[in-house]
Amino acid sequence: MFSHRIDAALEARKSAALDRKLTVIDAGNQPVFSFEDTCYTNFSSNDYMGLASSKELSKAWQEGIDKYGAGSGASPLVTGFSAAHRRLEDTLCDWLGFDRAILFSSGFSANQAVLFSLLEKHDVLVQDKLNHASLMEAGILSPASMKRFKHNDTQHLNEILTKEQQSLVVTEGVFSMDGDLAPLSGIAKVTSQSGNWLMVDDAHGVGVLGENGAGSCDEANVKPQILVVTFGKAFGLSGAAVLCSARLGDYLSQFARHHVYSTAMPPSQAHALTHASLMLQNQQWRRDQLMSLYETYNSALSTVPGFVETQTPIKPFICGDVNRTLALTNSLKKAGHWVTAIRPPTVPKQSCRIRITLTANHTTEQINNLVNSIIHFSEKNHTG
Ligand SMILES: Cc1ncc(COP(=O)(O)O)c(C=O)c1O
């Protein structure tokens, strides 16, 4: 019975040209990598600040291994929590302006842990329609009822909140597939006016936006009750933290099951993450380099159909249907640019796109080569 179900699902995905493939990159996620004997510039990573391939950060991780050994050996409340974990929590709290930080092994588990431990049957979870799959799935599985407000529509959010009981409002700071910013000050205003709490998942904003990289909330001058930061993007590593009040921190460390019943991240990783936090705060040149690359990208493509202007390293290029998206992806790959086609179910059917991400490791020349290839394809194929 299961075999039949599995075969049918795989077949359906393949025939809709929606199947995904695992790409084995020999030397790992580098700014330029070789795959099947061809060299590509990597425009697909979330390594916005170039830390994943930074020698300085690798060295910090090695120092952490020398100091603390390989693994944590246990969950945090048993013996898995070290001085390195505490230092990471303290560094995040000082930087981002919260009393407590609770660490998780991934952003996916952090989001699930918060929603599962906080929400009860009569609560209402109100989410932006384009929130990440981890938030949507947690919402569907949580005991609360879930409502979705139109993307970035503060008025629609307000209409929902005026009709509902105790609600938790959840938005991303920067949306992962569109690269646009949430109107955080408006969202925070209507949320607090209705006496509710706000949770912001700033996976794509922290390190990139705000003063010293303090993220979307800093940029919008908003302090949510719950801030989720993930370490797989600007931090160049992996894992996540939930920033909150001391009381909520106490609660999560008792009741957040993904924290309590899961092996703590290796202390060497926590040590490296503290170093990454300091690099993000102090190495402003990485954000300056990104800003200069945005200018190159935006000015070259602004009149090309499919171009979307964003203030973040995420540059969606909208193609419409799946076939056109795959044609552009293949054409760019042939020219040595590694980009990812984004298709349903990640985005709606007619808004398939390529998701281009810029990083502080890219050069102006690499961006010029990329935009020239996009322009060439568009002229030949009348994209739009
Ligand atoms: C907005 C958002 N939240 C959470 C996650 C999940 O984070 P992680 O990769 O650490 O599990 C992602 C990952 O892409 C994301 O884009």
The ligand as a MOL file (V3000), in Angstrom:
LIG
                    3D

  0  0  0     0  0            999 V3000
M  V30 BEGIN CTAB
M  V30 COUNTS 16 16 0 0 0
M  V30 BEGIN ATOM
M  V30 1 C 12.0180 32.3240 7.0730 0
M  V30 2 C 12.6480 31.0160 7.4310 0
M  V30 3 N 12.4340 30.5100 8.6530 0
M  V30 4 C 12.9770 29.3410 9.0270 0
M  V30 5 C 13.7620 28.6070 8.1680 0
M  V30 6 C 14.3190 27.3020 8.6050 0
M  V30 7 O 15.6000 27.5010 9.1050 0
M  V30 8 P 16.6490 26.3080 9.1440 0
M  V30 9 O 17.2120 26.1790 7.7720 0
M  V30 10 O 17.6440 26.7390 10.1590 0
M  V30 11 O 15.8990 25.0780 9.5690 0
M  V30 12 C 14.0280 29.1020 6.8950 0
M  V30 13 C 14.9020 28.3250 5.9890 0
M  V30 14 O 15.0490 28.4860 4.8380 0
M  V30 15 C 13.4510 30.3350 6.5050 0
M  V30 16 O 13.6410 30.8420 5.2780 0
M  V30 END ATOM
M  V30 BEGIN BOND
M  V30 1 1 1 2
M  V30 2 1 2 3
M  V30 3 2 2 15
M  V30 4 2 3 4
M  V30 5 1 4 5
M  V30 6 1 5 6
M  V30 7 2 5 12
M  V30 8 1 6 7
M  V30 9 1 7 8
M  V30 10 2 8 9
M  V30 11 1 8 10
M  V30 12 1 8 11
M  V30 13 1 12 13
M  V30 14 1 12 15
M  V30 15 2 13 14
M  V30 16 1 15 16
M  V30 END BOND
M  V30 END CTAB
M  END
